[in-house]
Amino acid sequence: MDKLFKGFLYGLVFFFLGYIAFLYQRDIQNYIIGIAQLPIVAELSKDFKTGLEIAGRDFQQKLQKEFGNKNVNTLLNSNNKWAWRRLDIEQKLLNSLGSRQLVQRQRYLDYIDHHALMALQEMKKSRIPASVTLAQGILETNAGDSFIARKANNHFGIKCYKYKNYKADGYIDDNDFYHHQLAYDCVQIKDDNAWDRFQMYHSSAESYAHHTLLLAKEPRYNWMIGKYGNKIGYNCQVESTWFGQEMVPYYAAWCIGLKKSGYATGKYYAQKLAFIIETYELWRFDYAMVMS
Protein backbone atom coordinates (compact mmCIF):
# COMPACT_ATOMS: atom_id res chain seq x y z
CA MET A 1 0.00 0.00 0.00
CA ASP A 2 2.85 2.35 0.92
CA LYS A 3 4.55 1.61 -2.40
CA LEU A 4 1.32 2.24 -4.27
CA PHE A 5 0.84 5.56 -2.49
CA LYS A 6 4.45 6.64 -3.15
CA GLY A 7 4.05 5.70 -6.80
CA PHE A 8 0.91 7.80 -6.99
CA LEU A 9 2.69 10.80 -5.41
CA TYR A 10 5.65 10.50 -7.78
CA GLY A 11 3.28 10.30 -10.71
CA LEU A 12 1.42 13.37 -9.50
CA VAL A 13 4.65 15.34 -9.11
CA PHE A 14 5.88 14.42 -12.60
CA PHE A 15 2.48 15.26 -14.07
CA PHE A 16 2.52 18.66 -12.36
CA LEU A 17 6.07 19.45 -13.58
CA GLY A 18 5.16 18.35 -17.09
CA TYR A 19 2.05 20.52 -17.05
CA ILE A 20 4.05 23.56 -15.91
CA ALA A 21 6.65 22.91 -18.62
CA PHE A 22 3.83 22.70 -21.19
CA LEU A 23 2.26 25.96 -20.06
CA TYR A 24 5.56 27.85 -20.16
CA GLN A 25 7.24 26.01 -23.02
CA ARG A 26 7.40 29.12 -25.19
CA ASP A 27 9.08 31.15 -22.45
CA ILE A 28 11.50 28.30 -21.79
CA GLN A 29 12.30 27.97 -25.49
CA ASN A 30 12.77 31.71 -25.91
CA TYR A 31 15.10 31.79 -22.95
CA ILE A 32 17.16 28.84 -24.17
CA ILE A 33 17.33 30.17 -27.72
CA GLY A 34 18.09 33.72 -26.67
CA ILE A 35 20.88 32.79 -24.28
CA ALA A 36 22.35 29.75 -26.01
CA GLN A 37 23.29 31.69 -29.12
CA LEU A 38 25.60 33.98 -27.11
CA PRO A 39 29.20 33.01 -26.20
CA ILE A 40 28.56 33.33 -22.48
CA VAL A 41 28.22 31.35 -19.28
CA ALA A 42 24.52 31.72 -18.49
CA GLU A 43 24.57 32.13 -14.74
CA LEU A 44 25.58 34.61 -12.08
CA SER A 45 28.85 33.48 -10.60
CA LYS A 46 28.98 32.62 -6.94
CA ASP A 47 32.60 33.81 -6.99
CA PHE A 48 31.73 37.52 -7.14
CA LYS A 49 33.99 39.46 -4.78
CA THR A 50 32.88 42.84 -3.53
CA GLY A 51 35.27 45.76 -3.64
CA LEU A 52 35.59 45.53 0.12
CA GLU A 53 36.59 41.87 -0.09
CA ILE A 54 39.18 42.52 -2.78
CA ALA A 55 40.67 45.84 -1.68
CA GLY A 56 39.46 46.41 1.88
CA ARG A 57 38.36 49.78 3.22
CA ASP A 58 40.50 51.48 0.62
CA PHE A 59 37.84 50.63 -1.96
CA GLN A 60 35.05 52.28 0.01
CA GLN A 61 37.06 55.45 0.51
CA LYS A 62 38.09 55.77 -3.12
CA LEU A 63 34.58 55.05 -4.35
CA GLN A 64 33.35 58.20 -2.61
CA LYS A 65 35.81 60.38 -4.55
CA GLU A 66 35.13 61.95 -7.92
CA PHE A 67 36.47 60.19 -10.99
CA GLY A 68 37.11 63.45 -12.86
CA ASN A 69 40.85 63.59 -12.21
CA LYS A 70 41.54 60.02 -13.32
CA ASN A 71 43.83 59.33 -16.29
CA VAL A 72 41.80 56.64 -17.99
CA ASN A 73 44.62 55.71 -20.38
CA THR A 74 46.59 54.23 -17.48
CA LEU A 75 43.67 51.98 -16.55
CA LEU A 76 44.30 49.84 -19.63
CA ASN A 77 48.01 49.45 -18.96
CA SER A 78 48.80 45.78 -18.32
CA ASN A 79 51.15 46.85 -15.54
CA ASN A 80 48.18 48.27 -13.66
CA LYS A 81 47.29 45.87 -10.86
CA TRP A 82 43.58 46.31 -11.52
CA ALA A 83 43.66 46.14 -15.32
CA TRP A 84 41.45 43.85 -17.39
CA ARG A 85 43.70 41.35 -19.18
CA ARG A 86 42.51 39.74 -22.39
CA LEU A 87 44.86 36.76 -22.22
CA ASP A 88 43.54 35.84 -18.78
CA ILE A 89 39.95 35.98 -20.02
CA GLU A 90 40.77 33.95 -23.12
CA GLN A 91 42.29 31.22 -20.96
CA LYS A 92 39.33 31.24 -18.60
CA LEU A 93 36.90 30.91 -21.52
CA LEU A 94 38.94 28.10 -23.03
CA ASN A 95 38.70 26.23 -19.73
CA SER A 96 34.96 26.82 -19.29
CA LEU A 97 33.63 26.81 -22.87
CA GLY A 98 36.28 24.88 -24.78
CA SER A 99 36.05 25.55 -28.51
CA ARG A 100 32.33 26.45 -28.40
CA GLN A 101 31.61 29.68 -30.29
CA LEU A 102 35.32 30.48 -30.43
CA VAL A 103 35.02 32.90 -33.36
CA GLN A 104 32.20 34.83 -31.71
CA ARG A 105 34.14 34.94 -28.44
CA GLN A 106 37.07 36.53 -30.26
CA ARG A 107 34.74 39.16 -31.72
CA TYR A 108 33.47 39.97 -28.23
CA LEU A 109 37.04 40.30 -26.98
CA ASP A 110 38.00 42.45 -29.97
CA TYR A 111 35.04 44.72 -29.29
CA ILE A 112 36.10 45.11 -25.66
CA ASP A 113 39.67 45.90 -26.70
CA HIS A 114 38.53 48.56 -29.18
CA HIS A 115 35.87 50.26 -27.04
CA ALA A 116 36.99 49.92 -23.41
CA LEU A 117 38.69 53.33 -23.39
CA MET A 118 35.48 55.03 -24.57
CA ALA A 119 33.43 53.26 -21.89
CA LEU A 120 35.91 54.33 -19.21
CA GLN A 121 35.89 57.93 -20.42
CA GLU A 122 32.11 57.96 -20.14
CA MET A 123 32.24 56.37 -16.69
CA LYS A 124 34.66 59.08 -15.62
CA LYS A 125 32.05 61.71 -16.56
CA SER A 126 28.91 60.01 -15.30
CA ARG A 127 29.62 57.10 -12.89
CA ILE A 128 27.76 54.80 -15.28
CA PRO A 129 29.77 51.57 -14.97
CA ALA A 130 32.01 50.88 -17.97
CA SER A 131 31.03 47.23 -17.60
CA VAL A 132 27.37 47.98 -18.28
CA THR A 133 28.14 50.31 -21.19
CA LEU A 134 30.40 47.73 -22.85
CA ALA A 135 27.88 44.94 -22.33
CA GLN A 136 25.15 47.05 -23.93
CA GLY A 137 27.40 47.89 -26.86
CA ILE A 138 28.21 44.20 -27.37
CA LEU A 139 24.60 43.04 -27.15
CA GLU A 140 23.06 45.87 -29.17
CA THR A 141 25.52 45.49 -32.07
CA ASN A 142 26.47 41.80 -31.92
CA ALA A 143 29.96 42.95 -30.95
CA GLY A 144 30.12 45.61 -33.65
CA ASP A 145 28.88 43.36 -36.47
CA SER A 146 25.33 44.74 -36.83
CA PHE A 147 24.29 46.87 -39.80
CA ILE A 148 23.51 49.83 -37.58
CA ALA A 149 27.00 49.76 -36.03
CA ARG A 150 28.76 49.41 -39.40
CA LYS A 151 26.53 51.85 -41.29
CA ALA A 152 25.84 54.47 -38.62
CA ASN A 153 28.39 53.95 -35.79
CA ASN A 154 25.32 53.51 -33.57
CA HIS A 155 26.26 51.14 -30.73
CA PHE A 156 23.23 51.54 -28.46
CA GLY A 157 20.20 51.41 -30.72
CA ILE A 158 19.37 55.08 -30.10
CA LYS A 159 16.57 56.26 -32.36
CA CYS A 160 15.96 59.64 -33.95
CA TYR A 161 13.31 61.96 -32.55
CA LYS A 162 9.87 62.63 -34.02
CA TYR A 163 8.79 66.19 -34.76
CA LYS A 164 5.65 67.43 -33.01
CA ASN A 165 3.78 67.47 -36.32
CA TYR A 166 4.95 63.93 -37.07
CA LYS A 167 2.80 62.25 -39.74
CA ALA A 168 0.77 65.43 -40.20
CA ASP A 169 0.36 64.72 -43.92
CA GLY A 170 -0.70 61.14 -43.26
CA TYR A 171 2.62 59.70 -44.34
CA ILE A 172 5.84 58.78 -42.52
CA ASP A 173 9.08 59.85 -44.18
CA ASP A 174 12.49 61.32 -43.35
CA ASN A 175 10.97 64.77 -42.84
CA ASP A 176 9.16 63.52 -39.73
CA PHE A 177 12.40 62.86 -37.82
CA TYR A 178 15.41 64.80 -36.55
CA HIS A 179 18.72 63.75 -35.02
CA HIS A 180 20.66 64.77 -31.91
CA GLN A 181 23.44 67.34 -32.17
CA LEU A 182 26.02 64.59 -31.63
CA ALA A 183 24.69 62.80 -34.72
CA TYR A 184 24.65 63.97 -38.34
CA ASP A 185 21.66 62.16 -39.88
CA CYS A 186 19.01 59.44 -39.47
CA VAL A 187 18.85 56.04 -41.14
CA GLN A 188 15.73 53.91 -41.60
CA ILE A 189 16.06 50.41 -40.15
CA LYS A 190 13.19 48.11 -39.25
CA ASP A 191 13.07 47.51 -35.49
CA ASP A 192 9.83 47.74 -33.51
CA ASN A 193 8.34 49.33 -36.63
CA ALA A 194 9.30 49.31 -40.30
CA TRP A 195 9.61 53.11 -40.29
CA ASP A 196 12.00 53.43 -37.34
CA ARG A 197 14.86 55.91 -37.81
CA PHE A 198 18.17 55.63 -35.95
CA GLN A 199 20.85 58.17 -35.15
CA MET A 200 23.92 58.21 -37.39
CA TYR A 201 27.27 59.28 -35.92
CA HIS A 202 30.60 60.14 -37.50
CA SER A 203 32.38 58.01 -34.90
CA SER A 204 31.77 55.43 -32.19
CA ALA A 205 32.92 57.98 -29.60
CA GLU A 206 29.92 60.18 -30.38
CA SER A 207 27.61 57.20 -29.99
CA TYR A 208 29.12 56.43 -26.58
CA ALA A 209 28.80 60.08 -25.53
CA HIS A 210 25.13 60.17 -26.58
CA HIS A 211 24.46 56.98 -24.61
CA THR A 212 25.84 58.68 -21.49
CA LEU A 213 23.65 61.74 -22.04
CA LEU A 214 20.61 59.53 -22.50
CA LEU A 215 21.13 57.65 -19.22
CA ALA A 216 22.24 60.72 -17.28
CA LYS A 217 19.60 63.22 -18.46
CA GLU A 218 16.45 61.26 -19.28
CA PRO A 219 14.23 60.92 -16.17
CA ARG A 220 13.24 57.36 -16.97
CA TYR A 221 16.92 56.33 -16.80
CA ASN A 222 18.82 58.75 -14.56
CA TRP A 223 17.37 57.34 -11.33
CA MET A 224 19.88 54.52 -11.72
CA ILE A 225 22.84 56.86 -11.24
CA GLY A 226 21.29 58.12 -8.01
CA LYS A 227 20.51 54.63 -6.78
CA TYR A 228 23.52 52.65 -8.01
CA GLY A 229 26.19 55.25 -8.86
CA ASN A 230 27.93 54.70 -5.52
CA LYS A 231 27.23 50.97 -5.37
CA ILE A 232 30.12 49.84 -7.59
CA GLY A 233 31.66 46.81 -5.96
CA TYR A 234 28.60 46.09 -3.80
CA ASN A 235 25.77 43.58 -3.80
CA CYS A 236 22.33 45.12 -4.30
CA GLN A 237 18.86 43.86 -3.40
CA VAL A 238 16.47 43.13 -6.26
CA GLU A 239 13.40 41.00 -6.86
CA SER A 240 14.38 37.33 -6.89
CA THR A 241 12.39 36.77 -10.09
CA TRP A 242 15.25 38.19 -12.16
CA PHE A 243 18.09 35.86 -11.20
CA GLY A 244 16.59 33.53 -8.63
CA GLN A 245 18.18 35.42 -5.74
CA GLU A 246 17.57 38.72 -3.98
CA MET A 247 21.19 39.87 -3.64
CA VAL A 248 23.06 40.41 -6.91
CA PRO A 249 26.22 42.28 -7.96
CA TYR A 250 25.78 45.99 -8.63
CA TYR A 251 26.09 45.53 -12.40
CA ALA A 252 23.20 43.04 -12.44
CA ALA A 253 21.09 45.66 -10.63
CA TRP A 254 22.00 48.17 -13.36
CA CYS A 255 20.98 45.65 -16.02
CA ILE A 256 17.62 45.11 -14.32
CA GLY A 257 17.18 48.89 -14.10
CA LEU A 258 17.73 49.27 -17.84
CA LYS A 259 15.14 46.62 -18.61
CA LYS A 260 12.63 48.05 -16.11
CA SER A 261 13.09 51.53 -17.63
CA GLY A 262 12.18 50.22 -21.07
CA TYR A 263 15.56 50.50 -22.75
CA ALA A 264 14.89 47.31 -24.73
CA THR A 265 11.89 45.10 -25.40
CA GLY A 266 13.74 41.77 -25.24
CA LYS A 267 12.37 39.75 -22.33
CA TYR A 268 15.77 38.55 -21.13
CA TYR A 269 17.71 41.74 -21.86
CA ALA A 270 18.84 42.17 -18.25
CA GLN A 271 20.04 38.59 -17.95
CA LYS A 272 21.97 38.71 -21.21
CA LEU A 273 23.77 41.90 -20.19
CA ALA A 274 24.67 40.56 -16.76
CA PHE A 275 25.94 37.26 -18.18
CA ILE A 276 28.14 39.11 -20.69
CA ILE A 277 29.65 41.14 -17.84
CA GLU A 278 30.18 37.99 -15.79
CA THR A 279 31.66 35.89 -18.59
CA TYR A 280 34.12 38.54 -19.79
CA GLU A 281 34.77 40.00 -16.31
CA LEU A 282 33.93 43.51 -17.48
CA TRP A 283 33.52 44.54 -13.83
CA ARG A 284 37.32 44.73 -13.73
CA PHE A 285 37.14 48.01 -15.68
CA ASP A 286 34.90 49.47 -12.95
CA TYR A 287 37.24 48.33 -10.18
CA ALA A 288 40.22 49.78 -12.06
CA MET A 289 38.44 53.15 -12.27
CA VAL A 290 37.75 53.16 -8.55
CA MET A 291 41.16 51.95 -7.38
CA SER A 292 43.55 53.76 -9.73
C-alpha positions as CSV (number, residue, x, y, z in Angstrom):
1,M,0.0,0.0,0.0
2,D,2.8,2.4,0.9
3,K,4.5,1.6,-2.4
4,L,1.3,2.2,-4.3
5,F,0.8,5.6,-2.5
6,K,4.4,6.6,-3.2
7,G,4.0,5.7,-6.8
8,F,0.9,7.8,-7.0
9,L,2.7,10.8,-5.4
10,Y,5.6,10.5,-7.8
11,G,3.3,10.3,-10.7
12,L,1.4,13.4,-9.5
13,V,4.7,15.3,-9.1
14,F,5.9,14.4,-12.6
15,F,2.5,15.3,-14.1
16,F,2.5,18.7,-12.4
17,L,6.1,19.4,-13.6
18,G,5.2,18.3,-17.1
19,Y,2.0,20.5,-17.0
20,I,4.1,23.6,-15.9
21,A,6.7,22.9,-18.6
22,F,3.8,22.7,-21.2
23,L,2.3,26.0,-20.1
24,Y,5.6,27.9,-20.2
25,Q,7.2,26.0,-23.0
26,R,7.4,29.1,-25.2
27,D,9.1,31.1,-22.4
28,I,11.5,28.3,-21.8
29,Q,12.3,28.0,-25.5
30,N,12.8,31.7,-25.9
31,Y,15.1,31.8,-23.0
32,I,17.2,28.8,-24.2
33,I,17.3,30.2,-27.7
34,G,18.1,33.7,-26.7
35,I,20.9,32.8,-24.3
36,A,22.4,29.7,-26.0
37,Q,23.3,31.7,-29.1
38,L,25.6,34.0,-27.1
39,P,29.2,33.0,-26.2
40,I,28.6,33.3,-22.5
41,V,28.2,31.3,-19.3
42,A,24.5,31.7,-18.5
43,E,24.6,32.1,-14.7
44,L,25.6,34.6,-12.1
45,S,28.8,33.5,-10.6
46,K,29.0,32.6,-6.9
47,D,32.6,33.8,-7.0
48,F,31.7,37.5,-7.1
49,K,34.0,39.5,-4.8
50,T,32.9,42.8,-3.5
51,G,35.3,45.8,-3.6
52,L,35.6,45.5,0.1
53,E,36.6,41.9,-0.1
54,I,39.2,42.5,-2.8
55,A,40.7,45.8,-1.7
56,G,39.5,46.4,1.9
57,R,38.4,49.8,3.2
58,D,40.5,51.5,0.6
59,F,37.8,50.6,-2.0
60,Q,35.1,52.3,0.0
61,Q,37.1,55.5,0.5
62,K,38.1,55.8,-3.1
63,L,34.6,55.1,-4.4
64,Q,33.4,58.2,-2.6
65,K,35.8,60.4,-4.5
66,E,35.1,61.9,-7.9
67,F,36.5,60.2,-11.0
68,G,37.1,63.5,-12.9
69,N,40.8,63.6,-12.2
70,K,41.5,60.0,-13.3
71,N,43.8,59.3,-16.3
72,V,41.8,56.6,-18.0
73,N,44.6,55.7,-20.4
74,T,46.6,54.2,-17.5
75,L,43.7,52.0,-16.5
76,L,44.3,49.8,-19.6
77,N,48.0,49.5,-19.0
78,S,48.8,45.8,-18.3
79,N,51.1,46.9,-15.5
80,N,48.2,48.3,-13.7
81,K,47.3,45.9,-10.9
82,W,43.6,46.3,-11.5
83,A,43.7,46.1,-15.3
84,W,41.5,43.8,-17.4
85,R,43.7,41.3,-19.2
86,R,42.5,39.7,-22.4
87,L,44.9,36.8,-22.2
88,D,43.5,35.8,-18.8
89,I,40.0,36.0,-20.0
90,E,40.8,33.9,-23.1
91,Q,42.3,31.2,-21.0
92,K,39.3,31.2,-18.6
93,L,36.9,30.9,-21.5
94,L,38.9,28.1,-23.0
95,N,38.7,26.2,-19.7
96,S,35.0,26.8,-19.3
97,L,33.6,26.8,-22.9
98,G,36.3,24.9,-24.8
99,S,36.0,25.5,-28.5
100,R,32.3,26.4,-28.4
101,Q,31.6,29.7,-30.3
102,L,35.3,30.5,-30.4
103,V,35.0,32.9,-33.4
104,Q,32.2,34.8,-31.7
105,R,34.1,34.9,-28.4
106,Q,37.1,36.5,-30.3
107,R,34.7,39.2,-31.7
108,Y,33.5,40.0,-28.2
109,L,37.0,40.3,-27.0
110,D,38.0,42.5,-30.0
111,Y,35.0,44.7,-29.3
112,I,36.1,45.1,-25.7
113,D,39.7,45.9,-26.7
114,H,38.5,48.6,-29.2
115,H,35.9,50.3,-27.0
116,A,37.0,49.9,-23.4
117,L,38.7,53.3,-23.4
118,M,35.5,55.0,-24.6
119,A,33.4,53.3,-21.9
120,L,35.9,54.3,-19.2
121,Q,35.9,57.9,-20.4
122,E,32.1,58.0,-20.1
123,M,32.2,56.4,-16.7
124,K,34.7,59.1,-15.6
125,K,32.1,61.7,-16.6
126,S,28.9,60.0,-15.3
127,R,29.6,57.1,-12.9
128,I,27.8,54.8,-15.3
129,P,29.8,51.6,-15.0
130,A,32.0,50.9,-18.0
131,S,31.0,47.2,-17.6
132,V,27.4,48.0,-18.3
133,T,28.1,50.3,-21.2
134,L,30.4,47.7,-22.8
135,A,27.9,44.9,-22.3
136,Q,25.1,47.1,-23.9
137,G,27.4,47.9,-26.9
138,I,28.2,44.2,-27.4
139,L,24.6,43.0,-27.1
140,E,23.1,45.9,-29.2
141,T,25.5,45.5,-32.1
142,N,26.5,41.8,-31.9
143,A,30.0,42.9,-31.0
144,G,30.1,45.6,-33.7
145,D,28.9,43.4,-36.5
146,S,25.3,44.7,-36.8
147,F,24.3,46.9,-39.8
148,I,23.5,49.8,-37.6
149,A,27.0,49.8,-36.0
150,R,28.8,49.4,-39.4
151,K,26.5,51.9,-41.3
152,A,25.8,54.5,-38.6
153,N,28.4,54.0,-35.8
154,N,25.3,53.5,-33.6
155,H,26.3,51.1,-30.7
156,F,23.2,51.5,-28.5
157,G,20.2,51.4,-30.7
158,I,19.4,55.1,-30.1
159,K,16.6,56.3,-32.4
160,C,16.0,59.6,-34.0
161,Y,13.3,62.0,-32.5
162,K,9.9,62.6,-34.0
163,Y,8.8,66.2,-34.8
164,K,5.6,67.4,-33.0
165,N,3.8,67.5,-36.3
166,Y,4.9,63.9,-37.1
167,K,2.8,62.2,-39.7
168,A,0.8,65.4,-40.2
169,D,0.4,64.7,-43.9
170,G,-0.7,61.1,-43.3
171,Y,2.6,59.7,-44.3
172,I,5.8,58.8,-42.5
173,D,9.1,59.9,-44.2
174,D,12.5,61.3,-43.4
175,N,11.0,64.8,-42.8
176,D,9.2,63.5,-39.7
177,F,12.4,62.9,-37.8
178,Y,15.4,64.8,-36.6
179,H,18.7,63.8,-35.0
180,H,20.7,64.8,-31.9
181,Q,23.4,67.3,-32.2
182,L,26.0,64.6,-31.6
183,A,24.7,62.8,-34.7
184,Y,24.7,64.0,-38.3
185,D,21.7,62.2,-39.9
186,C,19.0,59.4,-39.5
187,V,18.9,56.0,-41.1
188,Q,15.7,53.9,-41.6
189,I,16.1,50.4,-40.2
190,K,13.2,48.1,-39.2
191,D,13.1,47.5,-35.5
192,D,9.8,47.7,-33.5
193,N,8.3,49.3,-36.6
194,A,9.3,49.3,-40.3
195,W,9.6,53.1,-40.3
196,D,12.0,53.4,-37.3
197,R,14.9,55.9,-37.8
198,F,18.2,55.6,-35.9
199,Q,20.8,58.2,-35.2
200,M,23.9,58.2,-37.4
201,Y,27.3,59.3,-35.9
202,H,30.6,60.1,-37.5
203,S,32.4,58.0,-34.9
204,S,31.8,55.4,-32.2
205,A,32.9,58.0,-29.6
206,E,29.9,60.2,-30.4
207,S,27.6,57.2,-30.0
208,Y,29.1,56.4,-26.6
209,A,28.8,60.1,-25.5
210,H,25.1,60.2,-26.6
211,H,24.5,57.0,-24.6
212,T,25.8,58.7,-21.5
213,L,23.7,61.7,-22.0
214,L,20.6,59.5,-22.5
215,L,21.1,57.6,-19.2
216,A,22.2,60.7,-17.3
217,K,19.6,63.2,-18.5
218,E,16.4,61.3,-19.3
219,P,14.2,60.9,-16.2
220,R,13.2,57.4,-17.0
221,Y,16.9,56.3,-16.8
222,N,18.8,58.8,-14.6
223,W,17.4,57.3,-11.3
224,M,19.9,54.5,-11.7
225,I,22.8,56.9,-11.2
226,G,21.3,58.1,-8.0
227,K,20.5,54.6,-6.8
228,Y,23.5,52.7,-8.0
229,G,26.2,55.3,-8.9
230,N,27.9,54.7,-5.5
231,K,27.2,51.0,-5.4
232,I,30.1,49.8,-7.6
233,G,31.7,46.8,-6.0
234,Y,28.6,46.1,-3.8
235,N,25.8,43.6,-3.8
236,C,22.3,45.1,-4.3
237,Q,18.9,43.9,-3.4
238,V,16.5,43.1,-6.3
239,E,13.4,41.0,-6.9
240,S,14.4,37.3,-6.9
241,T,12.4,36.8,-10.1
242,W,15.3,38.2,-12.2
243,F,18.1,35.9,-11.2
244,G,16.6,33.5,-8.6
245,Q,18.2,35.4,-5.7
246,E,17.6,38.7,-4.0
247,M,21.2,39.9,-3.6
248,V,23.1,40.4,-6.9
249,P,26.2,42.3,-8.0
250,Y,25.8,46.0,-8.6
251,Y,26.1,45.5,-12.4
252,A,23.2,43.0,-12.4
253,A,21.1,45.7,-10.6
254,W,22.0,48.2,-13.4
255,C,21.0,45.6,-16.0
256,I,17.6,45.1,-14.3
257,G,17.2,48.9,-14.1
258,L,17.7,49.3,-17.8
259,K,15.1,46.6,-18.6
260,K,12.6,48.1,-16.1
261,S,13.1,51.5,-17.6
262,G,12.2,50.2,-21.1
263,Y,15.6,50.5,-22.7
264,A,14.9,47.3,-24.7
265,T,11.9,45.1,-25.4
266,G,13.7,41.8,-25.2
267,K,12.4,39.8,-22.3
268,Y,15.8,38.5,-21.1
269,Y,17.7,41.7,-21.9
270,A,18.8,42.2,-18.3
271,Q,20.0,38.6,-17.9
272,K,22.0,38.7,-21.2
273,L,23.8,41.9,-20.2
274,A,24.7,40.6,-16.8
275,F,25.9,37.3,-18.2
276,I,28.1,39.1,-20.7
277,I,29.7,41.1,-17.8
278,E,30.2,38.0,-15.8
279,T,31.7,35.9,-18.6
280,Y,34.1,38.5,-19.8
281,E,34.8,40.0,-16.3
282,L,33.9,43.5,-17.5
283,W,33.5,44.5,-13.8
284,R,37.3,44.7,-13.7
285,F,37.1,48.0,-15.7
286,D,34.9,49.5,-12.9
287,Y,37.2,48.3,-10.2
288,A,40.2,49.8,-12.1
289,M,38.4,53.1,-12.3
290,V,37.8,53.2,-8.5
291,M,41.2,52.0,-7.4
292,S,43.5,53.8,-9.7
